[in-house]
Amino acid sequence: MHHEASVLVRDSLSRLGEIDREVLTLFFFEAFRRDEVAHILGIASNAVSARLLRATNRLASELKRSHADWCHVSTPPLLKRS
């Protein structure tokens, strides 16, 4: 089931815009901290937080839209990582 969920997330992620994919990939898949993501992207740390919030909301909406038959997805909470 974990593999199936991973495939669904990656499929939905591929449907997002480049900015959303970039910030989500750096933070979640490559496990950079917010300050590191900010440095990589050349933006302020608070801008990373705003982008993460928007991108996770868009990803949740895409998951709901594309895969509603597979699972119920709630909007992800703001992340606790620094």
C-alpha positions, 0 to 999 in steps of 0.5 A, a space after each residue: 500500500 505504501 508503494 501505491 500511495 507513493 505512485 499516486 503522490 508522484 503522479 499528482 506532483 507531476 501535474 503541479 507547476 514547476 515552482 510547486 514541484 521544486 519546493 516540495 521536492 527539495 523539502 520532502 524528497 531531498 530533505 533540505 531544511 527551509 533555510 537550505 531551500 531558501 538558499 538554493 532558490 535564492 528566496 527568503 525563508 518565509 517565502 519558502 514557508 508560504 510556497 510550501 503551504 500553497 504547494 501542499 494545498 495544491 498537491 492535496 487538491 490534485 490528489 483529491 481530484 485525480 485519485 478520489 476513488 482511491 483515498 480520502 485526502 485532507 489538506 496537509 497540516 503546516 509542517 513541523 520541520 525547520 
